[in-house]
Amino acid sequence: MTSVREDAKIDGSRDAMFRLLDDESPCVRQAVLEELAEWGDDGISFLRSIEDRGDPEADTASELLRELGWEDGAMMFRRFIRDFSYELESGFLLLDKVIRPGSSPTATSLRLDELANRCEELSLLPSSPSERCRLVSRVLFHEESLRGARLDFHNPMNSSLSFALEEKRGLPMTLCVIFLLVARRIGLELEPVGLPGRFMVGCFLDEVPFFVDAFEGGRMRTSGEVVSFLRKRDLDDSARWLMPTTVGDLLRRACRNLVSHHLRSGNEESAHLFSTFGNEFAEAYRKASGN
């Protein structure tokens, strides 16, 4: 328990630090970073309190949190949702930071770059979209041995991009997002397709579309085969399911998956967190539509 004198000293240090936050001197900036790093958890609380209050220094506090590796993943993801400017890679890297607070978005992006570079090394241009999809599948599912998570399907970590890349397994959606991000890096514009019970990657670049089932090692399916896949599982086989899914809907479904998986494991606190994200998406869509 701290004494009154110690409390006053702490408050004085916080006041002094607060006055230095917007100092533009590089030397002062470095000294601030070093001092906050020594504060540890107190430094995190100090900066987040400034963010929460919405002080004019809030942006500076956010920058310092990023530089110190203390970003609040949930807060960043909420900010992303509310901005309503949804981009696939940014959204899933931010979601990853919530699932695995210690993950590095930069490291994950660099890993995706490496996989795309390997695809480019093996590429024989010009080639058709189907040939390029097979090339991405070769790198991801044969060379890298990415697999669908079957034995521990409901492990919440399977929704994490960084975890899937490290552990070589993931949910259908996670594997599809990896496939999409690698494909887009080599100029192959594919789309996410949110079927009932299974996510796939859709290619609509030729007259006849086809689909890549990342959970099945990159198996390529025609529209008819996808419909058959749904019918065999007594799922809705309406043609609307064969169309691309928006990034927002993709992320909302990822959050619903995480709610289900956390509830299954008895982690009600985490389930509630991801449920609130779903509500945030609904509110963002409502505001965007003017309702």
C-alpha positions in Angstrom: 0.0 0.0 0.0 1.5 3.4 -1.0 1.8 6.3 1.3 0.2 9.7 0.7 3.7 11.0 -0.1 4.2 8.2 -2.7 0.8 8.8 -4.2 1.6 12.5 -4.6 4.9 11.6 -6.3 3.2 9.3 -8.8 0.6 12.0 -9.6 3.4 14.5 -10.1 5.1 12.2 -12.5 1.9 11.7 -14.5 1.3 15.4 -14.7 4.9 16.0 -15.9 4.6 13.2 -18.5 1.2 14.5 -19.7 2.8 17.9 -20.4 5.6 16.3 -22.4 3.4 14.2 -24.7 3.1 16.7 -27.5 6.7 17.9 -27.3 8.0 17.6 -30.9 11.7 17.3 -29.9 13.0 13.8 -30.9 15.1 13.7 -27.8 12.1 14.4 -25.6 10.1 11.8 -27.5 12.7 9.2 -26.9 13.0 10.1 -23.2 9.2 9.8 -22.9 9.2 6.4 -24.5 12.0 5.1 -22.3 10.3 6.5 -19.1 6.9 5.0 -20.0 8.6 1.6 -20.8 10.0 1.6 -17.2 6.5 2.3 -15.9 5.2 -0.9 -17.4 1.6 -1.6 -16.6 1.3 1.9 -15.1 2.4 3.4 -18.4 -0.2 1.4 -20.2 -3.0 2.6 -17.9 -1.7 6.2 -18.1 -1.8 6.2 -21.9 -5.1 4.4 -22.2 -6.8 6.7 -19.8 -5.8 9.6 -22.1 -7.3 7.7 -25.1 -10.5 7.0 -23.2 -11.0 10.6 -22.1 -10.7 11.8 -25.7 -8.1 14.5 -24.6 -6.5 16.5 -27.4 -3.4 14.3 -26.7 -5.4 11.1 -27.4 -3.8 10.6 -30.8 -0.3 11.0 -29.4 -1.2 8.5 -26.6 -2.3 6.0 -29.3 1.0 6.5 -31.3 3.0 5.9 -28.1 1.0 2.7 -27.4 1.8 1.5 -30.9 5.5 2.3 -30.6 5.7 0.6 -27.3 3.8 -2.5 -28.5 1.0 -1.8 -26.0 -1.9 -1.3 -28.4 -5.3 -2.4 -27.2 -6.4 -4.8 -29.9 -10.1 -4.5 -29.0 -10.1 -0.7 -29.1 -8.3 -0.7 -32.5 -10.8 -3.2 -33.9 -13.7 -1.2 -32.6 -12.2 1.9 -34.3 -11.9 0.0 -37.5 -15.6 -1.1 -37.3 -16.8 2.4 -36.7 -14.8 3.9 -39.5 -16.8 1.8 -41.9 -13.9 1.7 -44.4 -13.5 -2.1 -44.5 -10.4 -3.6 -46.1 -9.8 -7.4 -45.9 -6.2 -7.5 -44.7 -6.4 -4.6 -42.3 -9.6 -6.1 -40.7 -8.2 -9.6 -40.2 -4.9 -8.3 -38.9 -6.8 -6.2 -36.3 -9.0 -9.1 -35.4 -5.9 -11.2 -35.0 -4.6 -8.7 -32.5 -7.7 -9.3 -30.4 -7.5 -13.0 -30.6 -3.7 -13.1 -30.0 -2.6 -9.8 -28.3 1.0 -10.7 -28.8 0.7 -11.1 -32.5 2.6 -8.8 -34.9 0.5 -7.5 -37.8 3.8 -6.5 -39.6 5.3 -10.0 -39.1 2.1 -11.6 -40.5 2.0 -9.3 -43.5 5.7 -10.1 -44.2 5.0 -13.8 -44.0 2.2 -13.4 -46.6 4.7 -11.4 -48.7 7.1 -14.4 -48.6 4.4 -16.8 -49.7 3.4 -14.5 -52.6 7.1 -14.2 -53.6 7.3 -18.0 -53.7 4.3 -18.1 -56.0 5.9 -15.5 -58.3 9.1 -17.7 -58.4 7.0 -20.6 -59.6 4.8 -18.6 -62.0 4.9 -19.1 -65.7 3.2 -16.1 -67.2 0.9 -15.7 -69.0 -1.3 -18.2 -67.3 -5.1 -18.6 -66.7 -6.8 -17.8 -63.4 -7.3 -21.5 -62.7 -3.6 -22.2 -63.3 -2.7 -19.4 -60.9 -5.1 -20.7 -58.3 -3.5 -24.1 -58.6 -0.1 -22.4 -58.1 -1.3 -20.7 -54.9 -2.7 -24.0 -53.7 0.6 -25.7 -54.4 2.5 -23.2 -52.3 0.0 -23.1 -49.4 -1.2 -26.7 -49.2 1.7 -28.7 -50.5 4.9 -26.8 -49.8 3.6 -25.1 -46.6 1.3 -28.0 -45.6 -1.5 -25.7 -44.4 -4.5 -27.9 -43.4 -8.0 -27.6 -42.1 -8.2 -27.8 -38.3 -10.3 -31.0 -37.8 -9.3 -32.4 -34.5 -9.6 -29.1 -32.6 -12.0 -27.3 -35.0 -13.5 -25.2 -32.2 -10.3 -23.9 -30.8 -10.7 -20.0 -31.0 -7.0 -19.8 -32.1 -8.0 -21.4 -35.4 -9.6 -18.0 -36.4 -6.2 -16.3 -36.1 -4.2 -15.6 -39.3 -0.9 -15.6 -37.4 -1.7 -18.8 -35.6 -2.8 -20.6 -38.8 0.4 -19.6 -40.5 2.6 -20.7 -37.6 0.7 -23.9 -36.7 -0.2 -24.8 -40.3 -4.0 -25.2 -39.6 -7.1 -23.1 -39.5 -10.8 -22.8 -40.1 -12.2 -22.7 -43.6 -12.5 -18.9 -43.3 -9.0 -18.4 -42.0 -7.5 -20.5 -44.8 -9.6 -18.7 -47.4 -8.4 -15.3 -46.2 -4.8 -16.4 -46.4 -5.5 -17.7 -49.9 -7.1 -14.4 -50.9 -4.3 -12.3 -49.5 -1.6 -14.3 -51.1 -3.5 -14.3 -54.5 -4.0 -10.6 -54.4 -0.4 -10.0 -53.9 0.4 -11.7 -57.2 -2.4 -9.7 -59.0 -5.1 -12.4 -58.8 -8.3 -10.7 -57.6 -10.4 -13.4 -56.0 -13.5 -13.0 -53.8 -14.6 -14.5 -50.4 -17.8 -16.6 -50.7 -19.7 -17.3 -47.5 -21.6 -20.5 -48.1 -23.7 -22.0 -45.3 -21.4 -24.2 -43.3 -18.2 -23.6 -45.4 -16.3 -20.7 -46.6 -14.7 -20.9 -50.1 -12.8 -18.6 -52.5 -14.6 -17.6 -55.6 -13.0 -16.8 -59.0 -15.2 -14.7 -61.2 -12.5 -13.7 -63.7 -13.6 -16.0 -66.5 -17.0 -16.6 -68.1 -17.6 -19.6 -65.9 -16.9 -19.0 -62.2 -15.2 -21.7 -60.1 -14.5 -22.1 -56.4 -11.5 -23.0 -54.3 -12.2 -25.1 -51.1 -9.2 -24.1 -48.9 -10.3 -26.4 -46.1 -10.0 -29.3 -48.5 -6.4 -28.5 -49.6 -7.4 -26.1 -52.4 -9.8 -28.4 -54.2 -11.4 -26.6 -57.1 -15.1 -26.9 -57.5 -17.6 -25.9 -60.2 -20.8 -24.1 -59.3 -22.7 -27.3 -59.8 -20.3 -29.1 -57.4 -20.8 -26.4 -54.8 -24.6 -26.8 -55.0 -24.2 -30.6 -54.7 -21.9 -30.0 -51.7 -24.6 -28.0 -50.0 -27.4 -30.4 -50.9 -25.5 -33.4 -49.4 -25.4 -31.6 -46.1 -29.1 -30.5 -46.3 -28.0 -26.8 -46.4 -29.6 -24.0 -48.3 -28.5 -24.3 -52.0 -29.9 -20.9 -53.2 -27.8 -19.3 -56.0 -27.3 -16.2 -53.8 -24.8 -18.2 -51.7 -22.5 -18.4 -54.7 -22.0 -14.7 -54.8 -19.1 -12.8 -53.2 -19.4 -11.8 -49.5 -18.5 -8.3 -48.3 -15.5 -7.8 -46.0 -17.9 -6.5 -43.3 -20.0 -9.6 -43.4 -16.9 -11.8 -43.5 -15.6 -10.2 -40.3 -19.0 -10.3 -38.6 -19.2 -14.1 -39.3 -15.7 -14.5 -38.0 -16.8 -12.8 -34.7 -19.9 -15.1 -34.6 -17.6 -18.1 -34.9 -15.5 -16.8 -32.1 -18.5 -16.2 -29.9 -19.6 -19.8 -30.5 -16.1 -21.3 -29.9 -15.6 -19.3 -26.7 -19.0 -20.3 -25.3 -18.2 -23.9 -26.1 -15.0 -23.7 -24.1 -16.8 -21.9 -21.2 -15.0 -18.5 -21.7 -18.1 -16.2 -21.4 -16.0 -13.1 -21.0 -14.3 -13.5 -24.4 -17.6 -14.6 -26.0 -19.2 -11.4 -24.7 -16.3 -9.3 -26.2 -16.8 -10.8 -29.7 -20.5 -10.5 -29.4 -20.1 -6.8 -28.8 -18.2 -6.5 -32.0 -21.1 -8.0 -33.8 -23.3 -5.3 -32.3 -20.8 -2.6 -33.4 -21.0 -3.9 -37.0 -24.8 -3.7 -36.9 -24.6 -0.2 -35.6 -22.1 0.8 -38.2 -24.3 -0.6 -41.0 -27.3 1.2 -39.5 -25.5 4.6 -39.5 -24.2 4.0 -43.0 -27.7 3.3 -44.4 -29.1 6.4 -42.6 -31.6 4.5 -40.6 
